[in-house]
Amino acid sequence: MQTKRTTHLRVLFGAFFICCLLGLALPVRTALAAETIPAGECEDGFSAADPAGAAPAEDHAGADSADPAGADPTETPDEADALDLSGISLPSWMRQGDSSVPDRETDSTSGKKIVSILGDSLGTFEGYNSPWNLYYYYYCEDYMRVFETWWMSYILNNDMQLGINDSLGGSKVGWWEGDPSGYNSKQCMAAEERIVRLDDNGTPDVILFFGGTNDIASTKLGEFRPGEGIGDVSTFCSAYQTALVRLREHYPQAEIICLTPYYRDISSWSSTTDKDVDLYADSILEICQYYGIRTVDLRQAAIDVRKDMCEPDYLHVNETGHYKIWHMLQYGAPALSSQGIRLLQNNTSEIRARYQVAGQTSDTQYQWQVYDCSKNTWIYASEWSSDDTFSYQPEAGGSYWLYCAAKNARGEQASDMITVSVGAPSISLDGLCWITKEEEIQVGAAYSGWESAPEFRWTSYNLDTKKWDLIDDWRQGNWSSWQPKKGNYWLHVEARDSSGNIVSRTINFAVGRNYPVYINGKYQGPNPYGEGWLIGVSSNINPQQKYRYELLILDCNKYLAGDPHPWIYTTNPQALSAGNTFWTTWTPPHNGYYWTYFRIYDENGDIVEDQCYGAVF
């Protein structure tokens, strides 16, 4: 179906193409390359490097401009069917679409707190960007309403008002020479030029800083060195630290709230993975923790990588994704949302299931219902209770619908339903067994019955993190390999016969160490070969010598005294030419208590094991 916005984009793209042929400059106010993969994988779906090669956007949103140098910040946007925002406290230049720079002395007399935003296209909206970024938006009225965005929802629900929304599509926190986005160093989020204008419509009381999404694809991560490299924006860690320091310097009274990138599946056009998201998001958490700044970890927001995303880039969130971001920002917890009904057992004698929801709290209530498909009627409904598990004994075999609804004290609701086929299975599970190996735990299922080729699926539930993980998907063979981290688990196996009947079994399982690698030895003592102390750590394995080892030392005296720099020594990650034992010598600056912190990294730079020990030197 061709919408008004689709026609608008096609007209713009045609005009842009004609002007390119004629060598004319066209001010672009709607993105033409939201789903095009630009050079350097700028993950906002935005690049200023090659506007002529951009493709028209699909029917889901406006997008980021492909020519920042060609945009005219004095051009007034066309009038469109607008939502009545007369009751919202916004600066007049935003209400009317006036692109002139507002007076710096326009602080509101309403008494409401002022909120300014620093970000990329995930914070943009047509007519609500700052005058400097007026044409570089992704979201618009043709796709969603402004009060559905995460940032406006936060402003309205807290009775605040918008100051400056300095969100610039395609921009990053960092910048380096040769950055393929086409922006210059003054347009990255850590730039002084962007930070100082956050008070151009009143000094902000709250600053929402949402950056990092585009850096994942291109900006080198670097290392966080507290207080070092301020002003260097060539790596993500130094640029993010620079941004926070500058925000604190210019707005010492403002509450700064930093949002991390969220998980997404953009494998169709980018090589980045969840591990890459973790590297940058964890760095944000580390930097913000050091500076005492609140963070909102959107990896915990339960954003569905398909249902909550715009097609076809699956990077920009849709209305439900915006709602989940707002919910994490507002409450510090994910919104109540369905994660599916999981069968724990299914045979002729009993159906057992668990309803998995994100945002579950102690006040969450559940109600279960059963529908008999052969009788075309609902045959059972439970009372509302706090129990997310359910068991039911059907009178006969057949097909049933199993439905569950959940609600919480905030009035949020979620529901889901599955079809259950009940029959006499040709297989039964008699027990579970396991063998502990150096690099894995081998788990097996004992079974009986007349099924000649049963299939098995293994999963585990971490009781500490409240998270299910798939160990092995459906396949023949009743043994599997498991490499868990240290913790307490439910180990769950399902067996399926050729008719699709499923039986299952669950046991408690305590894991005493990490797999496949763990620290199996350490030494901290006087150096018998010279001055100082000899400190060493070993791991059980070091595959192809690809692991790297690091030692960090914390001065407990500095830590207890509130010194902002208690970490006083690091070896930095080091590879070993042979073996799996790492040694270093260190001379303490004074006698006292210290922590020695060992890290082991794999070949991808991910921490696969870490341990902290107390020491008296």
C-alpha positions as CSV (number, residue, x, y, z in Angstrom):
1,M,0.0,0.0,0.0
2,Q,1.4,3.4,-0.9
3,T,1.1,5.9,1.9
4,K,1.3,9.7,1.8
5,R,4.8,9.4,3.2
6,T,5.9,6.9,0.6
7,T,4.8,9.2,-2.2
8,H,6.6,12.1,-0.5
9,L,9.8,10.1,-0.3
10,R,9.6,9.0,-3.9
11,V,9.0,12.6,-5.1
12,L,11.9,13.7,-3.0
13,F,14.2,11.0,-4.3
14,G,13.2,11.8,-7.9
15,A,13.9,15.4,-7.4
16,F,17.2,14.6,-5.8
17,F,18.2,12.3,-8.7
18,I,17.3,15.0,-11.3
19,C,19.2,17.6,-9.4
20,C,22.2,15.4,-9.2
21,L,22.1,14.9,-13.0
22,L,21.9,18.7,-13.5
23,G,24.6,19.4,-11.0
24,L,22.1,21.3,-8.8
25,A,22.1,21.4,-5.0
26,L,18.9,20.3,-3.4
27,P,18.2,20.9,0.4
28,V,17.3,17.4,1.7
29,R,14.9,17.4,4.7
30,T,14.0,13.7,4.6
31,A,16.5,10.9,4.6
32,L,17.0,8.9,1.4
33,A,19.3,6.3,2.8
34,A,17.8,5.0,6.0
35,E,18.2,1.4,5.0
36,T,21.2,1.6,2.7
37,I,24.4,0.2,4.2
38,P,26.9,3.1,3.8
39,A,30.7,2.8,3.7
40,G,32.0,2.0,7.1
41,E,28.7,0.5,8.2
42,C,27.3,3.6,9.9
43,E,24.6,1.9,11.8
44,D,22.1,4.7,11.9
45,G,21.4,3.8,8.3
46,F,23.0,7.2,7.5
47,S,26.0,8.4,5.6
48,A,26.9,11.8,4.2
49,A,29.6,10.3,2.1
50,D,27.6,9.3,-1.0
51,P,24.1,10.8,-1.2
52,A,23.8,10.1,-4.9
53,G,24.0,6.4,-4.3
54,A,21.3,6.3,-1.6
55,A,18.1,4.3,-2.1
56,P,14.6,5.6,-1.2
57,A,13.3,4.6,2.2
58,E,10.7,2.0,2.8
59,D,7.2,2.5,4.3
60,H,8.2,2.8,7.9
61,A,9.8,6.1,8.8
62,G,11.5,9.3,7.6
63,A,15.3,8.9,7.8
64,D,18.6,10.7,8.2
65,S,19.8,13.1,5.5
66,A,22.5,12.0,3.2
67,D,24.1,15.4,2.7
68,P,24.8,17.4,5.9
69,A,26.8,20.0,4.0
70,G,24.0,20.6,1.5
71,A,21.2,21.1,4.1
72,D,19.9,24.6,4.5
73,P,19.2,25.3,8.2
74,T,17.2,28.4,7.4
75,E,14.6,26.6,5.2
76,T,11.2,26.3,6.8
77,P,9.7,22.8,6.6
78,D,6.6,22.2,4.6
79,E,3.3,22.3,6.5
80,A,1.8,18.9,7.2
81,D,-1.1,17.4,9.1
82,A,0.1,18.0,12.7
83,L,-0.9,16.7,16.0
84,D,-2.3,19.3,18.4
85,L,0.6,20.0,20.8
86,S,-0.8,23.2,22.2
87,G,-0.8,21.6,25.7
88,I,2.8,20.7,25.6
89,S,5.4,23.2,26.7
90,L,7.7,23.5,23.7
91,P,9.7,26.4,22.4
92,S,7.7,28.4,19.7
93,W,10.3,27.7,17.0
94,M,9.6,24.0,17.4
95,R,5.8,24.3,17.5
96,Q,5.8,26.4,14.3
97,G,8.7,24.7,12.5
98,D,10.7,28.0,12.6
99,S,14.3,27.1,11.9
100,S,15.8,30.2,13.4
101,V,18.2,29.7,16.3
102,P,16.4,30.4,19.5
103,D,17.4,33.1,22.0
104,R,19.7,31.7,24.6
105,E,17.7,33.6,27.3
106,T,14.4,31.9,26.7
107,D,14.2,29.9,30.0
108,S,10.6,28.9,30.7
109,T,8.7,30.7,33.5
110,S,6.5,27.6,33.8
111,G,8.6,26.2,36.6
112,K,8.9,22.9,34.8
113,K,12.3,21.1,34.6
114,I,14.0,21.5,31.2
115,V,15.1,18.3,29.4
116,S,17.7,18.4,26.6
117,I,18.8,15.5,24.5
118,L,22.1,14.5,22.9
119,G,22.0,11.6,20.5
120,D,21.7,10.1,17.1
121,S,18.7,9.3,14.9
122,L,17.0,7.3,17.6
123,G,16.2,10.6,19.3
124,T,15.2,12.5,16.2
125,F,11.7,13.6,15.1
126,E,10.7,15.9,12.3
127,G,10.2,19.5,13.6
128,Y,11.7,18.7,17.0
129,N,15.4,18.6,16.2
130,S,17.6,21.5,17.1
131,P,18.0,24.2,14.3
132,W,21.4,22.9,13.5
133,N,20.1,19.4,12.8
134,L,16.7,20.3,11.5
135,Y,16.8,18.2,8.4
136,Y,18.5,15.1,9.8
137,Y,15.7,13.2,11.3
138,Y,14.5,9.5,11.1
139,Y,11.0,9.6,12.7
140,C,8.1,11.8,11.6
141,E,4.3,12.2,11.9
142,D,3.6,10.0,9.0
143,Y,5.0,7.0,11.0
144,M,4.3,7.7,14.6
145,R,3.3,10.6,16.9
146,V,5.8,12.6,18.8
147,F,4.4,11.7,22.2
148,E,5.1,8.0,21.4
149,T,8.8,8.6,21.3
150,W,10.9,7.5,24.2
151,W,12.1,11.0,25.0
152,M,8.8,12.8,24.7
153,S,7.1,10.1,26.8
154,Y,9.6,10.7,29.5
155,I,9.2,14.5,29.3
156,L,5.3,14.3,29.5
157,N,5.1,11.6,32.1
158,N,7.3,13.7,34.4
159,D,5.7,17.0,33.7
160,M,8.8,18.5,32.2
161,Q,9.5,20.5,29.1
162,L,11.7,20.1,26.1
163,G,14.8,22.3,25.9
164,I,17.1,21.4,23.0
165,N,16.9,18.1,21.1
166,D,20.4,17.9,19.6
167,S,19.9,14.5,18.1
168,L,21.8,14.1,14.8
169,G,21.1,11.1,12.6
170,G,24.2,9.1,11.7
171,S,26.4,10.8,14.3
172,K,28.7,9.0,16.7
173,V,30.1,9.7,20.1
174,G,33.6,9.6,18.6
175,W,35.2,10.9,15.3
176,W,38.5,10.2,13.6
177,E,40.3,11.4,10.5
178,G,38.7,9.6,7.5
179,D,35.4,8.9,9.3
180,P,33.1,7.6,6.5
181,S,30.0,9.3,7.9
182,G,31.0,12.5,6.1
183,Y,30.7,14.5,9.4
184,N,33.5,16.6,10.8
185,S,34.9,16.6,14.3
186,K,32.5,19.3,15.5
187,Q,29.5,17.0,14.8
188,C,30.3,14.1,17.0
189,M,28.5,13.9,20.4
190,A,31.7,14.5,22.4
191,A,32.3,17.8,20.5
192,E,32.3,21.0,22.5
193,E,30.1,22.6,19.8
194,R,27.2,20.2,20.3
195,I,27.4,20.1,24.1
196,V,27.4,23.9,24.6
197,R,24.2,24.4,22.7
198,L,22.2,22.1,24.9
199,D,21.2,25.2,26.9
200,D,20.1,27.3,23.9
201,N,16.5,27.0,25.0
202,G,17.1,27.2,28.7
203,T,19.7,25.6,31.0
204,P,18.8,21.9,31.2
205,D,17.9,20.3,34.5
206,V,18.1,16.8,32.9
207,I,20.3,15.7,29.9
208,L,19.4,12.4,28.1
209,F,22.6,11.2,26.4
210,F,21.9,8.3,24.0
211,G,25.0,7.5,22.0
212,G,27.1,4.6,20.9
213,T,24.8,2.8,18.4
214,N,26.7,4.1,15.3
215,D,30.1,3.7,17.0
216,I,29.7,0.0,17.3
217,A,30.2,-0.4,13.6
218,S,33.1,1.9,13.1
219,T,34.7,3.7,16.1
220,K,37.6,1.8,17.6
221,L,36.6,0.9,21.2
222,G,39.9,1.8,22.9
223,E,40.4,1.5,26.7
224,F,38.9,3.5,29.5
225,R,41.7,5.3,31.4
226,P,40.1,7.4,34.1
227,G,41.0,11.1,33.7
228,E,43.3,10.5,30.7
229,G,42.8,11.4,27.1
230,I,40.1,14.1,27.7
231,G,39.6,15.8,24.3
232,D,40.7,12.7,22.3
233,V,37.6,11.5,20.4
234,S,39.4,9.0,18.1
235,T,38.3,6.0,20.3
236,F,35.0,5.3,21.8
237,C,36.1,5.1,25.4
238,S,38.0,8.4,25.3
239,A,35.3,10.1,23.4
240,Y,32.6,9.0,25.8
241,Q,34.7,10.1,28.8
242,T,35.3,13.4,27.0
243,A,31.5,13.9,26.5
244,L,30.7,13.3,30.2
245,V,33.5,15.6,31.4
246,R,32.3,18.4,29.1
247,L,28.6,17.8,30.1
248,R,29.6,18.1,33.8
249,E,31.7,21.2,33.2
250,H,29.0,23.1,31.3
251,Y,26.0,21.8,33.3
252,P,27.2,21.0,36.8
253,Q,23.6,21.1,38.3
254,A,22.0,18.9,35.6
255,E,21.1,15.3,36.1
256,I,22.8,13.3,33.3
257,I,21.2,10.0,32.2
258,C,23.1,7.8,29.8
259,L,21.4,5.1,27.7
260,T,23.3,2.2,26.3
261,P,22.7,0.6,22.9
262,Y,20.3,-2.3,22.8
263,Y,20.5,-5.8,21.2
264,R,19.5,-6.0,17.6
265,D,19.7,-8.4,14.6
266,I,21.1,-6.6,11.6
267,S,23.0,-9.6,10.3
268,S,21.5,-9.0,6.8
269,W,23.6,-5.9,6.3
270,S,26.2,-5.7,9.1
271,S,28.7,-8.1,10.7
272,T,28.2,-6.7,14.2
273,T,26.9,-9.1,16.8
274,D,25.5,-9.0,20.4
275,K,29.1,-9.4,21.6
276,D,30.0,-6.1,19.9
277,V,27.0,-4.4,21.6
278,D,28.2,-5.8,24.9
279,L,31.7,-4.4,24.5
280,Y,30.4,-0.8,23.9
281,A,27.5,-1.0,26.4
282,D,29.8,-2.4,29.1
283,S,32.3,0.4,28.5
284,I,29.5,3.0,28.9
285,L,28.5,1.3,32.3
286,E,32.1,1.3,33.4
287,I,32.7,5.0,32.5
288,C,29.5,6.2,34.0
289,Q,30.0,4.2,37.2
290,Y,33.4,5.9,37.6
291,Y,31.8,9.4,37.2
292,G,28.8,8.5,39.3
293,I,26.3,9.0,36.4
294,R,23.0,7.1,36.1
295,T,22.8,4.6,33.3
296,V,19.9,2.9,31.6
297,D,21.0,-0.5,30.2
298,L,18.7,-1.1,27.3
299,R,20.1,-4.6,26.8
300,Q,17.7,-5.4,29.7
301,A,14.7,-3.8,28.1
302,A,13.6,-7.0,26.4
303,I,13.4,-5.3,23.0
304,D,12.5,-7.9,20.4
305,V,14.9,-7.8,17.5
306,R,12.1,-8.3,15.0
307,K,8.7,-7.2,16.5
308,D,10.0,-4.0,18.1
309,M,12.0,-2.9,15.1
310,C,11.4,-0.9,11.9
311,E,11.7,-2.9,8.7
312,P,13.9,-3.5,6.8
313,D,16.9,-2.3,8.7
314,Y,15.9,-3.8,12.1
315,L,18.1,-1.2,13.8
316,H,15.6,1.6,14.6
317,V,12.9,0.8,17.1
318,N,9.2,1.2,16.3
319,E,6.5,2.4,18.6
320,T,6.7,-0.6,20.9
321,G,10.5,-0.4,21.0
322,H,10.2,3.3,21.9
323,Y,7.8,2.3,24.7
324,K,10.2,-0.2,26.1
325,I,13.1,2.3,26.1
326,W,10.8,4.8,27.9
327,H,9.8,2.2,30.4
328,M,13.5,1.4,31.3
329,L,14.2,5.1,31.5
330,Q,11.1,5.8,33.7
331,Y,11.2,2.8,36.0
332,G,14.6,1.3,35.6
333,A,13.0,-2.1,34.7
334,P,11.7,-3.7,31.5
335,A,8.1,-3.3,30.6
336,L,5.9,-6.4,31.2
337,S,6.0,-8.3,27.9
338,S,5.6,-11.8,26.7
339,Q,8.6,-14.1,26.2
340,G,6.4,-17.1,25.3
341,I,4.9,-20.1,27.1
342,R,7.3,-22.9,27.7
343,L,6.2,-26.5,28.0
344,L,7.8,-28.3,30.9
345,Q,6.0,-31.6,30.3
346,N,3.4,-32.8,27.9
347,N,1.9,-36.3,28.0
348,T,-1.5,-38.0,28.6
349,S,-1.3,-37.6,32.3
350,E,-0.3,-34.0,32.7
351,I,0.5,-30.8,30.9
352,R,3.0,-28.5,32.7
353,A,4.0,-25.1,31.5
354,R,5.7,-21.9,32.5
355,Y,4.8,-18.4,31.2
356,Q,8.0,-16.4,30.6
357,V,7.6,-12.6,30.7
358,A,10.1,-9.7,30.8
359,G,9.6,-7.2,33.6
360,Q,8.3,-9.8,36.1
361,T,8.1,-8.5,39.6
362,S,6.8,-9.7,42.9
363,D,3.4,-8.2,42.2
364,T,2.9,-9.9,38.8
365,Q,-0.3,-12.0,38.6
366,Y,-1.1,-14.8,36.2
367,Q,-4.2,-16.4,34.9
368,W,-4.3,-19.7,32.8
369,Q,-7.0,-20.9,30.5
370,V,-7.4,-24.1,28.5
371,Y,-9.4,-24.5,25.3
372,D,-10.5,-27.9,24.0
373,C,-10.2,-27.7,20.2
374,S,-12.3,-30.9,19.7
375,K,-15.2,-29.4,21.7
376,N,-14.7,-25.8,20.5
377,T,-15.0,-24.5,24.1
378,W,-13.0,-23.1,27.0
379,I,-12.8,-25.9,29.6
380,Y,-10.7,-24.3,32.4
381,A,-9.8,-20.9,33.8
382,S,-7.6,-20.5,36.9
383,E,-7.8,-17.7,39.4
384,W,-5.3,-14.9,39.3
385,S,-2.2,-15.8,41.3
386,S,1.5,-15.1,41.5
387,D,2.4,-18.5,40.1
388,D,3.8,-18.4,36.6
389,T,3.7,-22.2,36.3
390,F,0.7,-24.3,35.5
391,S,-0.3,-28.0,35.4
392,Y,-3.4,-29.6,34.0
393,Q,-4.6,-33.1,33.5
394,P,-6.6,-33.5,30.3
395,E,-9.4,-36.0,30.2
396,A,-8.4,-37.3,26.8
397,G,-5.9,-36.9,24.1
398,G,-6.2,-34.2,21.4
399,S,-5.4,-30.6,20.6
400,Y,-5.7,-27.9,23.2
401,W,-5.0,-24.2,23.4
402,L,-3.0,-23.1,26.4
403,Y,-3.5,-19.4,27.2
404,C,-1.9,-17.3,29.9
405,A,-2.4,-13.6,30.8
406,A,-0.1,-11.6,33.1
407,K,-0.6,-8.2,34.8
408,N,1.1,-6.0,37.3
409,A,0.3,-3.2,39.8
410,R,1.1,-0.6,37.1
411,G,-1.8,-1.9,35.0
412,E,0.6,-3.4,32.4
413,Q,-0.6,-6.6,30.7
414,A,0.8,-9.3,28.5
415,S,-0.6,-12.6,27.1
416,D,0.3,-15.5,24.9
417,M,-1.1,-18.8,23.7
418,I,0.3,-22.1,22.3
419,T,-1.3,-25.2,20.9
420,V,-0.6,-28.4,22.8
421,S,-1.1,-31.8,21.2
422,V,-1.8,-34.4,23.9
423,G,-1.2,-38.1,23.0
424,A,0.4,-41.2,24.3
425,P,4.2,-40.7,23.8
426,S,6.3,-43.6,22.6
427,I,9.2,-42.4,24.8
428,S,9.7,-41.7,28.5
429,L,12.6,-40.1,30.3
430,D,14.0,-42.1,33.2
431,G,16.7,-39.8,34.5
432,L,19.7,-37.5,33.8
433,C,23.4,-38.1,34.2
434,W,26.5,-36.1,33.6
435,I,30.3,-36.4,33.3
436,T,32.6,-33.4,34.4
437,K,35.4,-32.8,31.9
438,E,38.2,-30.2,32.0
439,E,36.5,-27.9,29.3
440,E,32.9,-29.0,29.5
441,I,30.2,-30.9,31.3
442,Q,28.7,-33.8,29.3
443,V,25.0,-34.3,30.1
444,G,22.9,-37.3,29.1
445,A,19.4,-38.5,29.3
446,A,18.3,-42.1,30.1
447,Y,15.1,-43.0,28.2
448,S,12.9,-46.0,27.4
449,G,10.1,-46.8,25.0
450,W,9.5,-48.0,21.5
451,E,10.5,-44.8,19.7
452,S,13.3,-45.7,17.3
453,A,14.8,-42.2,16.6
454,P,13.8,-39.8,19.4
455,E,15.1,-36.2,19.3
456,F,16.3,-34.2,22.3
457,R,16.6,-30.6,23.2
458,W,18.7,-29.3,26.1
459,T,18.3,-25.9,27.9
460,S,19.4,-24.4,31.2
461,Y,17.9,-21.7,33.4
462,N,20.4,-19.6,35.4
463,L,18.8,-19.0,38.8
464,D,21.2,-16.1,39.5
465,T,20.6,-14.2,36.2
466,K,17.0,-15.4,35.6
467,K,17.8,-16.3,32.0
468,W,17.2,-19.3,29.8
469,D,20.0,-20.5,27.5
470,L,19.9,-23.1,24.7
471,I,22.5,-25.8,25.2
472,D,21.5,-28.0,22.2
473,D,18.5,-27.8,19.9
474,W,16.4,-30.6,18.6
475,R,18.5,-33.5,17.3
476,Q,19.0,-37.2,17.6
477,G,21.4,-38.3,20.3
478,N,20.8,-38.3,24.0
479,W,24.1,-36.7,25.0
480,S,25.2,-33.1,24.8
481,S,28.1,-30.8,25.8
482,W,27.5,-27.9,28.2
483,Q,29.9,-25.0,29.0
484,P,28.2,-23.0,31.8
485,K,29.5,-20.2,34.0
486,K,29.7,-20.7,37.8
487,G,26.3,-20.6,39.3
488,N,23.0,-22.4,40.1
489,Y,20.8,-23.8,37.3
490,W,17.9,-25.8,36.3
491,L,19.0,-28.3,33.7
492,H,16.1,-29.1,31.4
493,V,15.9,-31.8,28.7
494,E,13.0,-32.5,26.4
495,A,12.5,-35.7,24.3
496,R,10.2,-35.8,21.3
497,D,8.9,-38.8,19.4
498,S,8.1,-39.0,15.7
499,S,4.5,-38.0,16.4
500,G,5.5,-34.7,18.0
501,N,4.7,-35.8,21.6
502,I,7.1,-34.3,24.1
503,V,8.2,-35.4,27.5
504,S,10.6,-33.5,29.7
505,R,12.6,-33.6,32.9
506,T,14.3,-30.9,35.0
507,I,16.9,-31.1,37.8
508,N,18.7,-28.6,39.9
509,F,22.4,-28.3,39.0
510,A,25.1,-26.3,40.9
511,V,28.2,-25.4,38.8
512,G,31.3,-24.7,40.9
513,R,33.5,-23.0,38.2
514,N,33.5,-21.5,34.8
515,Y,33.7,-23.5,31.6
516,P,35.7,-23.9,29.4
517,V,38.4,-21.8,31.0
518,Y,39.0,-21.0,34.7
519,I,41.8,-19.7,36.9
520,N,43.3,-22.8,38.5
521,G,46.2,-21.2,40.4
522,K,47.7,-18.0,41.6
523,Y,50.8,-16.8,43.5
524,Q,51.4,-13.6,45.5
525,G,54.7,-13.4,47.4
526,P,58.1,-11.8,47.7
527,N,60.1,-12.0,44.6
528,P,62.9,-14.6,45.2
529,Y,64.8,-13.3,42.1
530,G,65.0,-9.6,43.0
531,E,63.1,-6.7,44.4
532,G,59.3,-6.3,44.8
533,W,56.7,-9.0,44.8
534,L,56.2,-11.8,42.3
535,I,52.6,-12.3,41.2
536,G,51.3,-15.0,39.0
537,V,48.1,-16.6,37.7
538,S,47.4,-19.7,35.6
539,S,44.5,-21.0,33.7
540,N,43.5,-24.6,32.9
541,I,43.8,-24.1,29.1
542,N,45.2,-21.6,26.6
543,P,44.1,-22.7,23.2
544,Q,46.7,-22.1,20.5
545,Q,48.2,-19.4,22.9
546,K,45.4,-17.1,21.9
547,Y,44.4,-16.1,25.4
548,R,45.7,-12.8,26.9
549,Y,46.2,-12.2,30.6
550,E,46.0,-9.0,32.6
551,L,46.7,-8.1,36.2
552,L,45.3,-4.9,37.9
553,I,46.0,-3.8,41.4
554,L,43.7,-1.6,43.6
555,D,45.0,0.3,46.6
556,C,42.4,-0.3,49.3
557,N,43.5,2.7,51.3
558,K,42.8,5.0,48.4
559,Y,39.5,3.2,47.7
560,L,38.3,3.6,51.4
561,A,39.4,7.2,51.4
562,G,37.2,8.0,48.4
563,D,40.1,8.6,46.0
564,P,38.7,8.6,42.4
565,H,41.7,6.7,41.2
566,P,42.2,3.7,43.4
567,W,43.5,1.4,40.6
568,I,47.2,2.0,40.6
569,Y,48.7,-0.7,38.4
570,T,47.9,-2.7,35.3
571,T,50.0,-5.0,33.1
572,N,47.6,-4.5,30.2
573,P,46.5,-7.7,28.4
574,Q,49.5,-9.9,27.6
575,A,49.8,-12.9,25.3
576,L,52.0,-15.9,26.3
577,S,54.4,-17.5,23.8
578,A,54.0,-20.8,25.6
579,G,52.1,-22.3,28.5
580,N,49.2,-21.0,30.5
581,T,50.9,-19.2,33.4
582,F,51.4,-15.4,33.5
583,W,54.0,-13.7,35.8
584,T,54.8,-10.2,36.7
585,T,56.7,-8.3,39.4
586,W,55.5,-5.3,41.2
587,T,56.8,-3.0,44.0
588,P,54.0,-1.6,46.2
589,P,54.3,2.2,47.0
590,H,53.6,1.5,50.7
591,N,52.7,-1.3,53.0
592,G,49.0,-2.0,53.3
593,Y,46.0,-3.8,51.9
594,Y,45.5,-4.3,48.1
595,W,43.3,-6.2,45.7
596,T,44.8,-8.1,42.9
597,Y,42.4,-8.5,40.0
598,F,43.2,-11.1,37.2
599,R,41.5,-11.1,33.8
600,I,41.7,-13.6,31.0
601,Y,40.6,-12.6,27.5
602,D,39.9,-14.8,24.5
603,E,41.0,-14.1,20.9
604,N,38.1,-11.7,20.4
605,G,39.0,-9.6,23.4
606,D,36.1,-10.9,25.5
607,I,36.7,-11.5,29.2
608,V,36.2,-15.2,29.7
609,E,37.4,-15.4,33.3
610,D,38.2,-13.0,36.1
611,Q,39.0,-13.3,39.8
612,C,39.8,-10.8,42.5
613,Y,41.9,-11.6,45.6
614,G,42.8,-9.7,48.7
615,A,46.5,-9.2,49.5
616,V,48.7,-7.6,52.2
617,F,51.9,-6.2,50.8
